[in-house]
């Protein structure tokens, strides 16, 4: 369990931690000279038998009003708060702001400690204790224990230890849940001789072991590191878990490559974002409503970044009320669903609001539509299973399961999908059975309209049909949907063209006669078939008639037009596709034009024309100057042909 202190400057936070643990958390020379905490301090307390092997970690935070950003870096991730109020001073401005921070972080376990009782009489101590209890009303800490102690004389310290030990036992029995990937919010980085770069922070989720591979986020480029050794709760160990203060010695990382605010996490949940959707609550004591466009400091994990607020379901957010909002960040952060955020004003002098991350992959467009608000409502449900099920139910264009798992921090298999859910061909996305059926009905309707408008064409190709039916649907999901329709006999695919089973393009007697003349030449031409003008000359037909017949054969799916006046038979295209697949397998999915040219014996210009044809019909996809094989298509393979 991690215990965090809070309270006004000089109310005895560091002194109390020293009395509990024997550790002076003020380690910097300037802290000792000035007698105030400037940086976060850390100490540990062993639990009594029979849990003597476990420890409570303490984070001692600065109390100065100019160091609230440092206080926030330590407060994020604590399990139990100690709000300190000096008996001689009573409630002070930073007492209220630190309470606001704790409340907006959703910290509901803690106690108020009235310190320095040796400096006040009994009546004054009682007055301050009553004021403290009144201050907590309406906050998550309402009803928390209020204890009076003197760290100097030892009064009340035994009772405080008992409260902490009981809280630690309760915390240990309520930390089980769905396994999540490890992540640690970095609040300090330094170098140790013989050890290398060390990062410290609070583990927010998961477990880590020596030699595990982790990833640093956010970062300008993916950066993997290895755990060389680790400490948990200030003890050398082979493994650490969520809820512990950890120090990780990392191989492959220099000290100047990591800073406070970054995370080290399991590679499977690594993410970085510049937009997060949140459920936001404006602090009750704010004098005015929060409006869209406000510039704020966003604190999440140990980071502090500037952002703009965009309210999603309200025009203004009054004090004490909640609303959905998008935070548009000026620099990337890492954040996961369920993480708490705190907002301070643009000058970083006042704590404004706090909330919970609903979606770290917030969209820039359609963010206020009813469909998007329904998705955010689903993101707020209490269990991962319910969130996934409801998101599928409201996501008409499907759900990216891979992104959902990362946003949830799940480093493993997601919960089981509802029966009938359609999985994409790359298994990364899913579409509910209801939405899949709706899209299938739309697909058939669009094909029927296409056939009525273009009766002489066999049908659109798969890519064109997607633009007609569901342009916003992920392509891998579209391929899965088309595959399901083909298996059920709802549609028929010939080459790249798709049509309804009852539709076909009939050839006239002239078309059939010319087809019989030219097909042998097209087949014998191999990878370099004759052009239309050559076919017309050979068949002794006009070029205009030959173009009409060739176009009709292409509409029937018997030929493929690679460029104007150049047609390939299906069998030849299948052979070319097999060569492209073979090259892609040897080069990590990339089809290199030079190697394709050599494999086919074609010139460079023709080889590129064929590759561009494969791009158009969906066998390949163009990525800058390269062609990459789509892993989710069966176009032109032997089985499909």
Buried (B, 14 or more C-beta within 10 A) or exposed (E): BBBBBBBBBBBBBBBBBBBBBEBBBBEEEEBEEEEBBBBBBBBBBBBEEEEEEBBBBBBBBBBBBEBBBBBBBBBBBBBBBBBBBBBBBBBBEBBBBBBBBBBBBEBBBBBBBBBBBBBBEEEBBBBBBEBBBEBBEEBBBEEBBBBBBBBBEEEBBEEBBEBBBEBBBBBBEEEEEBEBBBBBBBBBBEEEEEEBBBBBBBBBBBBBEBEBEBBBBBBEEEBEBBBBBBBBBBBEBEEBBBBBBBBBBBEBBEBEBBBBBBBBBBBBBBBBBBBBBBBBBBBEEBEEBBEBEBEBBBBBBBBBBBBBBBBBBBEEBBBEBBBBBBBBBEEBBBBBBBBBBBBBBBEBEBBBBBBBBBBBBBEEEEBEEEEBBBBBBBBBBEEBBEBBBBBBBBBBBBBBBBBBBBBBBBBEEBBEBBEEBBBBBBEBBBBBBBBBEBBBEEBBEBBEEBBEEEEEBBBBBBBBBBEBBBEEBBBBBBBBBBBBBBEEEBBBBBBBBBBBEEBBBEBEEEBEEBBEBBBEBBEEBBBBBBBBEBBBEEBEBEBEBBBBBBBBBBBBBBBBBBEEBBBBBBEBBBBBBBBBBBBBEEBEBBBBBEBBBEBBEBEEEBBBBBBBBBBBBBBBBEEEEBBBBBEBBBBBEEEEB
